[in-house]
Amino acid sequence: ISYSLEILFPQEGRDVFGIDRKSGEIRLRNGLDFEDVGLYRLQVDATDQGNPPLSGHCKVVVEVLDVND
């Protein structure tokens, strides 16, 4: 299975998250700041190597909390 990541909202989130194509593990590439963006919507797509290849997807919502308040 091969995984890919699409940033649905906001578009500036492309530099924030990354995905391991083999394991599907989502990781931060840069820090998160509540004052900049409080919510990210991501879509993870999974595709197998069958003939024909089958795929599925799920939505991941990341809510950033302000721990200073």
PLY file of the C-alpha trace (Angstrom):
ply
format ascii 1.0
element vertex 69
property float x
property float y
property float z
element edge 68
property int vertex1
property int vertex2
end_header
0.00 0.00 0.00
1.22 3.48 -0.89
0.02 6.56 1.00
-0.23 10.17 -0.12
-1.31 13.34 1.61
-3.44 16.19 0.30
-3.91 19.39 2.27
-7.55 20.43 1.96
-7.43 23.52 4.19
-5.55 25.84 4.40
-3.37 25.66 1.31
-0.42 27.07 3.30
-0.37 23.77 5.21
1.60 22.04 2.46
4.88 22.87 4.18
3.66 21.84 7.64
2.80 18.14 7.22
4.43 15.21 5.46
3.56 11.52 5.13
5.65 8.37 4.95
4.55 6.79 1.66
5.07 3.24 2.99
3.72 3.41 6.56
1.19 6.25 6.26
2.67 8.00 9.31
1.92 11.74 9.28
4.69 13.97 10.64
5.23 17.65 11.22
7.78 19.34 8.97
7.46 22.72 10.70
6.05 24.01 13.96
2.40 24.83 14.53
1.20 28.20 15.81
-2.36 28.72 17.03
-2.22 32.41 16.08
-1.45 31.55 12.44
-3.77 28.57 11.83
-6.06 26.89 14.35
-7.37 24.02 12.20
-5.98 21.87 9.38
-7.98 19.50 7.18
-5.96 16.77 5.48
-6.89 13.90 3.21
-4.89 10.66 3.26
-5.15 8.48 0.16
-4.11 4.81 0.18
-3.56 2.82 -3.02
-2.63 -0.85 -3.30
-0.49 -2.49 -5.98
-3.22 -4.75 -7.34
-4.41 -5.08 -10.91
-6.45 -2.90 -11.11
-5.18 -0.85 -8.17
-7.77 -0.08 -5.51
-7.73 3.06 -3.41
-9.41 4.61 -0.43
-9.15 7.82 1.52
-9.88 9.33 4.91
-10.06 12.84 6.31
-7.78 13.90 9.18
-8.60 17.04 11.18
-5.84 18.62 13.27
-6.95 21.20 15.82
-4.17 23.40 17.18
-4.66 24.44 20.82
-3.23 27.56 22.39
-1.55 26.28 25.55
-0.38 29.74 26.63
-3.91 30.94 27.54
0 1
1 2
2 3
3 4
4 5
5 6
6 7
7 8
8 9
9 10
10 11
11 12
12 13
13 14
14 15
15 16
16 17
17 18
18 19
19 20
20 21
21 22
22 23
23 24
24 25
25 26
26 27
27 28
28 29
29 30
30 31
31 32
32 33
33 34
34 35
35 36
36 37
37 38
38 39
39 40
40 41
41 42
42 43
43 44
44 45
45 46
46 47
47 48
48 49
49 50
50 51
51 52
52 53
53 54
54 55
55 56
56 57
57 58
58 59
59 60
60 61
61 62
62 63
63 64
64 65
65 66
66 67
67 68
